[in-house]
């Protein structure tokens, strides 16, 4: 199968980290550029407003536009425009300008209003006081026209100007001065945006050079770190592949000395391998033991049939029937264990354990050890056939080992239904009380196989109890024998 370009976790992690950092850098870079531009533009606006107010103050205090001492045009181009849009004053070497109230660069001389009076007579000077003379009104007591009124707020705007052959962008401020000798005037002053453009350009250049380098470093570091982090995973994968190829479940994957997710994955994988090894080994033993157990009755039955075929008078019919019954019971037990191992659900039927025990006792042959009963009606939910098998196996085991007495009791104990089966036999050694529930286990190896069974009864009983939500244990009985206790959840009364 062809490997995709980003088919590995390492490649996808590197790509993802690089993309995230790239987006973050773009957002941060844009924010920095916008903030830098805004700050520098505000600074230029402040400089322009400061310059325009200085010129406006000079005009308002009586300085004629033609006599103004204007700032250097390279840094602060200035225009003074009257109400009709005529340029009264401009910075030196100003060749072209845009963004102000007038595109003119050469001042004109404003006409002087004589008020219609006769200057030769010199008797009426009131009409010329606003635009000429000493600025004093009639009688020499009114100075309202001697000084202009400066507006409170300055307007702003963008534009450009060419000074001494060099064109630059400027931030312009406009401020109105009213009631001057020349009428209402507007002063324009600009502050160069060269510093702002230079700073933004430098920052942009640094970002364009630095961002790719930084992204390359991030990608390389992510690639190396991810490779180092995933190296134990590759070790686990390769070892699992080797285990699958060799089918050696005794092998284990390497566990890193760290305490991270990869280490927990390795430990869980080894635990799974251990459980799988145990299960497979148990299955192998089960198949081997089942084959061994089946071989004996089949061989005995075949021998009897071959003898009967050759010598009919020697045919042991009873023995053949007994071997056939034993073979049938063994096959039924193996089939039930296979269904339980496959996860068969027990069902939800309501079963009265006292009635079930009574039915099981009524079907037993009379030649066995007598059973004393203490039965109290109590219902559980599950499979009637499987629970009958459990009770039957416990009774078989007790009657097989009892000397003279077997007791069975059924009662309710809180949320549990309890079935106790005890005998007065030799009991079960404490060290063997868990082992007897394993499959094909017999504690008395010396007794005849026909008398001792196949060793599946207690294993089946415990598996059924566990799958019904209960438990099966063994301890010493008051009669010095073995006491098996089955606990199952009680079904609440409807």
Residue, then its C-alpha position, 0 to 999 in steps of 0.5 A: x500500500x502506497x504511503x500517503x504524504x501525511x499518513x504518519x502521526x509525526x507528519x500530521x503533528x508537524x503540519x498541525x503545529x506549523x499551521x497553528x504557529x503560522x496562523x498565530x504569527x500572522x495574527x500577531x504580526x498583523x496586530x503589531x503592524x496595525x498597532x505600530x501604524x496607529x501609534x505612529x499616525x497618532x504621533x504624526x497627528x499630534x505633531x501636525x496639530x501642534x504645528x498648526x496651533x503655533x501658526x494659528x496663534x501667531x495669526x490670531x495675535x496680529x501677525x500677517x500671513x505674509x510675515x509668518x515665520x513658517x516651519x521648514x517645509x520638509x518636515x511640516x508643510x504649512x498653508x494659510x487659506x482665506x475664506x475664498x480659498x486663496x492661498x495667503x501663505x505657504x512653506x518655502x520650497x513647497x512645489x505641490x500639495x494635496x489633502x488640504x483646502x487648496x492645491x496652490x503653492x504660491x501665495x497671493x496678496x489679498x485685496x484691502x477693503x477701504x470701507x468705501x471712505x475717503x482716505x485723503x480726508x482721513x476723517x472716516x477710518x472706521x471701515x478700514x480698521x478690520x483690514x488695516x491700520x492699527x486694528x483699533x476701532x472708533x475712539x481707540x477703545x475697541x480691540x475686538x478686531x485686533x485678535x482672531x479667535x482660534x477654533x477649539x478642535x482641529x480637523x485631520x486628514x491624509x495627503x501628500x506634498x512635494x517639497x524641494x523635489x521630494x514627495x512624501x505622505x503627510x498627516x495634515x491638521x486644519x484649524x480655523x482662525x476667525x475675525x482676523x484682519x484678513x477675515x476668517x482664515x484656515x491654517x493647514x500644517x502637516x507632519x511627515x509619515x516617513x517615520x511611520x512608513x519606515x517603521x512599518x516597512x522595517x517591521x514587515x521586512x523583519x516579519x517576512x524574513x523571520x516568520x518563515x525561519x521561525x516556522x521552519x524551526x517550529x516544524x523541525x523541532x516538532x518533527x524531532x520531538x514527535x519522532x522521539x516521543x513516538x519511538x517507543x510506539x514504533x518499538x511496541x508496534x515492531x514487537x507486536x508484529x514479531x509476536x504475531x509472526x512468531x505466535x510466541x505469546x510469551x514475549x512482551x513489548x518494551x516498556x519505557x521508563x517514563x510515566x506517560x501515555x506511551x508507558x501506560x500503553x506498553x503496560x496495558x499491551x503487556x497485560x493484554x498479552x499476558x491475559x491472551x497467553x493465559x487464555x490460549x494456554x487454558x484453551x490448549x489445556x482444555x482441548x488436551x484434557x477434553x481429548x484425554x477424557x473423551x479417549x478413555x470412554x470411547x476406547x472402552x466402548x470400542x473395546x466392548x463392542x469389538x469383543x461383543x462382535x467377536x464373542x456375543x456371549x461376552x458383551x458387557x451391555x451394562x458397561x457399554x451403556x455406562x460408558x455411553x452415558x458418561x461420554x454423553x455427559x462429558x460431551x454435554x458438559x464440554x458443550x455448556x462450557x463452550x457456550x459459557x466461554x462464548x458469552x451466552x446470556x443466562x436469560x431472565x426467567x424467574x426460577x424458584x431455587x427451592x422448587x428447583x432443588x426439590x425436582x433435582x432430588x426427586x430424579x436421583x436414584x435411591x442408592x445414593x447417600x440420603x439428602x436432608x433438605x431445608x428449603x425456603x422459597x426464593x426466586x432468582x432470574x436466569x436460565x432454569x437449565x443452567x441453574x439446575x445443572x449447578x444444583x445437580x453438580x453440587x449434589x453429585x459432588x457431595x454424594x460422591x464424597x459423603x460418608x453418610x450425610x448430605x444437607x442442602x439448604x435454600x434461603x434468602x439472606x438480604x438481597x441474596x438467595x443462598x444455596x448451601x450443600x454440605x457433606x460429612x466427608x473428608x472435606x477440601x484442604x484449604x490450599x485446594x479450595x480454589x483449584x477444585x474449580x478449575x477444569x479437569x481437576x481431581x484431588x483424588x488421583x488414585x480413585x477410579x476415573x469412572x467413579x470420580x467424574x471428568x472434573x468439570x462439574x464444579x468448573x461449570x457450576x462456578x462459571x454459571x454462578x458468575x454469569x448469573x451475577x453470583x458466586x460459588x465458594x467452599x469452606x468446611x461444614x459443621x459435619x467436618x466435610x465440605x460446604x459449598x455455598x452458592x449466592x445469587x441475586x434475589x428477584x424483587x417481588x412484583 
